[in-house]
């Protein structure tokens, strides 16, 4: 069984303060629930084309806009001339 917030069969859910909570109001889960569901090991994440496409569609335009900002201008006229 996977742990899902709101699932009436989910056990191990906790509230914001880490206190046991009913499944409908759970904001997280305990470490014991985590290791029971996912194990104790780790797995490296492989970047696939979908992740790269998503990152490039958000980061590259933002970077291009930031590069266009007139850093270090001394006044309004310099800002107007630079843009």
Secondary structure, 3 states (H helix, E strand, C coil): CCCCCCCCCCCCEECCCCCECCHHHCCEECHHHHHHHHCCCCCCCCCCHHHHHHHHHHHHHHHHHHHCCCCCCCCHHHHHHHC
